[in-house]
Amino acid sequence: MAKVWALLLIVVSFLLVAPVIESGTSGSTQVFQAVGTADAGGGGG
């Protein structure tokens, strides 16, 4: 159960931080999109 909460915390924190970084830098946006896409595609549960 702890792993579920840890993963949830990571996802939430990423969703909160991503827009800030994205608005600050335009170069890292592509990297975050790539990581997000890979994570969404590979994380089936």
PyMOL commands that set and color helices and strands:
alter all, ss='L'
color gray80, all
select helices_A, chain A and resi 2-24+27-42
alter helices_A, ss='H'
color red, helices_A
deselect
rebuild
show_as cartoon
